[in-house]
Every structure is written in structure tokens, then in C-alpha cells.
Amino acid sequence: MKLFQTSRIKTGPMVCTALLLSIGLNAACMADTDNKHAINLPPSANLIYTIKARQSGIPLSGEASVNWQLSEKKYSIVTETRAMLVGKILDASSTGTVDNYGLAPDKFVEKRFRKNESITRFERSGANKLISFSESTEQYPITGGEQDRTSATWQLVAMARAAGEKFKAGSEWKMFVAGRRDAEPWTFKVIQKESISTALGEFATIHIIKAPPPDSKDQQLELWLAPAMEWYPVRLRFSDADGDYVEQSIGQIKK
């Protein structure tokens, strides 16, 4: 599978065609079974968080909402983060279906503070199944299990709910994730069990971290999942290399 994984790094139709000619259809563009995990998707809910943040060097506080909806074989995730004085600092949504790999996004839209809206599309029909971006010309083949930056958290929740005792400290959970301009492999590492305080009370949680490679300036993500609360994320922290961050702590869960 190493040859196939290399082909996923900034590839496109011409590269995939060349691979097809040299190593054959099944070897080049078949589904990557390493991306397939048992999943158990959580029930629909609207999660409301209090936030503290720093954006463009400005300290902020406010509220965030994550509306997770699952209906038959379709899902939607709509997130909104608002800060006092400046208004919205993040709007994002992910919509798609559910397949044998879990969440299968069709479209990911993100509008960040002082940045243009970006649209990432997962074209799943036709001969060339590709991920494409409004912010760049990069393209990646779809082989199964690919996520966007919003769906990745909920795919991880579904993996955790299904994994049982395998979801333990030191274990790693991988997926291929598309952002605003490109896509890359993500590795989530389970750190430890932690007890945290929130507006809803004390929770026993599992602390997980997704860190970028050492030479990357990409965003770092930390999550605290609460098994007693359907494994919903009760705390999240997004950190940028420039020191900006957004930390969310659960305040309400509406089902």
C-alpha cells in the first residue's frame, strides 16, 4: 500500500492515469482498506460551547454551536463561532452521506475570520472521483474514508464509540483530511484519561491530540471526548502556529 499512499500526495487525474497504465487499476485507485474502521455514529445533537480565543492577536470570548444531524444515510454538520465585539470568527459546514468507511463528505465550506469563504468538493460520481478546492488547483483521488476538517472530529467520535478497549492511551487513529487548499494524512493519538470541569459538571474524558508534522505550520487540534455523554466532544482546542487559538468548552447539549 505504500506506493498507493505516495500517489495521494498532491496528485490529480494525469498522475492517476499514469499510474493506471503502469501498475493497473486495482493497485492504483482501489479503496485503501487501511482507512476502513468499525464505526458507531452518535445520535443527532446540537452542542453549545462557551469559547475563549485569540484571533489575529486579539483576545476574544463568545459562544460556538455545533449542530450534528444524522438521518438514515445522510449527515450534516453546521458550526458557528461568535465572539463578542467582532461577531462571527468561524462558519463551517460539512454535508454528505454515510458509507462503509463512515462519513463520506460531499461538500465542506469554511469562512474564517478575515478570510474568504472556501469550498472543498468531494466529487463521487463519474470515472474520476476527486477532491477539489476553490482556493487552489490541487486535486486528490477519492478511494474511501477521506474526511474534511469538520467531519474528521465526528468520524473520530464514531471510531471511538465502536473501538471499545482498543481506544486506549498510545493508540493512533489515521485518516486523510481535506482542508481549504489541500489535503494530508492526519493522525489522532490518544493521550490519557482526564477528568475535566465544564458548565455541565465534571466529566471523565479521553484526551486526544492531532498535531501537525514538526515542520508544518498547520493547525493543531486537541479533543476531550466524554464516553458517558455519547462520546461527544466536551472540550476542543484549535491552535495555530502564530499563537492564535480557539478553545471550546461544553455549555449545553440539546438532542
N, C-alpha and C positions, 0 to 999 in steps of 0.2 A: 504493500500500500504506500510505501514511501514515494515511489515515482508519481503516483496519483496526487498525493498531498502537495508535492512540489508544483504540479501543474495548476494548483488552485491559487498560487500566489501571483496576483495581478495578471491573470490570463484572460482570454477572450475567444471569440469564435475562430479566428485564424489559428491560434495556438492549439485549441481543442481539435480542429480539423487536422492539423499536422500530426497530433498525437494519434488520432484515429487511424491515419494512414500508416503510422509507424508501429503501433502496438495493438491496434484493434479496438473495436467498440467497447467490449466488456471491460478491458483493462483500463481504458482511459476515462470513460464517462459513466460507468456504472455507479450505483449507490455505494457510498462509503459506509460499510457496516460498523466501523468503529464509532460512528456518530449515533448509532441506534441504542437507546437505553429504554428500560421499562419506565413508563410514566403513569402518574396518577394526578390528573389535573384537579386543582382545588375548586370549590363551589364559587359562583359569582359573588362579588362583594365590591363595595365602594369603601376604600380606605382613605381616611382623612389624617393628615400628618401636620404637626407643627414643624416649622423649619427655622434653622439659623444658617446663615450663608455669608460668603464674601464673593462678590462678583465685580470684576474689573477693579479690585482693591477696595470696594465699598462694603462695609458690614451691613447685613440685612437680616430681617426676621419676617416671618409670614406663615403661610399655610400652603400645603400641597394636597392634591387629591389624586388618587389612582382608581379609576373605575375599570375593574376587571369583569368581563362578561363572557360567559361560555354558554352556547346554545347549540345542542346537537353537535354538528361537526364544524362549527364556526366559532371564532373568538374575536373579541375586540378589547383593546387596552387603550384608555384615554387618560393621559396625565396632564395636570396643570399645576404650575407652581407660581404663587404670587407672593411678592414681598411688599412690605409697607413702603410707601413713598414712590417706588418705581413701577409698581404693578407687576405684570407677568414677566418672569425671568425664564420660564420654560413652558412650552406647549409641545407635547409629543403624542403620537398615536401609532398603534400597530394593529393592523387588521389582517385576517387570513382564515385559514381552515385548520383542522386537526387531521394529521395523517399518521402513518405507522411510526414516524420519528417523533411525534409530539406536535408542537405548534409549527405551522407552516405559513409564515407571513406572506402576504401579497403586496402590502404597501406599508412603508414606515415614513412618517412625516415628523420633522422636528423643527421647531423655531426656538432658538436660544436667544438670550439677552444680547441685543445689539448685533445680531447676525441674521442673515437672510434665511428664509424657510428653505429647508432641503427636503427632497423626496427621494426615497430609495425604493425601487420596484423589484419585485421578485416575479419575473415572467415565467410562468409554469406551463404555458401552452406552446405548441409548436415544436419543431425539431430541436432548436437551440434554447434550452432552458437557462436563463441568465439572470444575475443580479446586476442592475444598472443604477446610475446615480445622476441626479440633476446637477450636482456640484462638481462632477468630474466625468471623464470618459472611460474610467475603469469599468471592467466587466468581469464577472466570475461565474463559472458554471454552477448550476444547482444540481446537487446529487442526492440531497436528503439530509435533513437535520439543521440546515442553516437558519440562523436567527438574526434579528436586528437588536439594537441596543435596548429597546423597550421590552421586546418579547423574551430576551435572554433571561431576565430575572424570573419570569413566570415558568419558563422551561426548566430552570434550575429548581424551582419550587416543586414542579411536577416530578422531577427526578428524585428529589429528596423524599417526597411522600411515598414513592414506590421502592426506594432503596433499602429501607429498614436499617438494620445494623451496619450495612455497608457504608452508610453515610456517616462516617466517623472521622475523628481528628487525623489529619495526614492524608486523607483520601483526596483525589483530584478528579474534577469533572470538566470535560472539554466540550467545546462547541465552536462552530465557525460563525462569526458575528459580523454583520454589516453595519456601518455607521453612516455618516454624512457623505463621505467621499470615497471610501474604500472598505475593505473587509479584511479580517485577520482571525487567526485562531485565538480563542480565549480559554484560559484555564482557571477554573474556580478551585480554590484549595480550602478545605475545611480546617479551621484553626483549632477551635475548642468549644466546649460548652461554657456559656456565660449567663449569669443572672443580671438582668438589666431593669431599671426603673423607667416607667413611662406614665403618661397621664391616665392610662387604663390599669395601672398597677404594675406589679413585679412579674416578669416573665423569665422562665427558663428558656434560653435560646441557643441556637447553634450559630457561631460566628464564622463567616466565610469571607474570603478576600479574593478579589480579582485584581492582580497588579499587572501593569504593563511591563514589557521587557525592560531591562536596565537602561538601554539606550533610547527608549521611547519617551515621547512627551505626551502620550495619550492619557486619557482619564483613568484614574484608579477607582475601583468600586468595592465597598465593603457592605455586607448584609448581615443582619441578625434575624434568623428565621425562628418562629415560635411554634414548635410541634403541637402544643396544646391549643393553638389558635389556627388550625388547618394548615400550619406551616407558612402562614402569611408573613411577609417581611415586616417586622415591627420597628426596625430601625434600618436606615440606609445612609451611606455617606459616599458622595461623589467628590473626588479630589483631583484638581488639575495640577500640572507641573508648575504653573505660575503662582501657586498658592491659593487660587480660588477654590471654593468648595461649596457644597450644599449638603446639610445633614438633616434628615427627616426622622421624626420620632412619632410613633402612632398616637393619635388622639381619639379616633372613633373608628369603628368597623360597622358598616351598615350592610346587611345581607338582604 
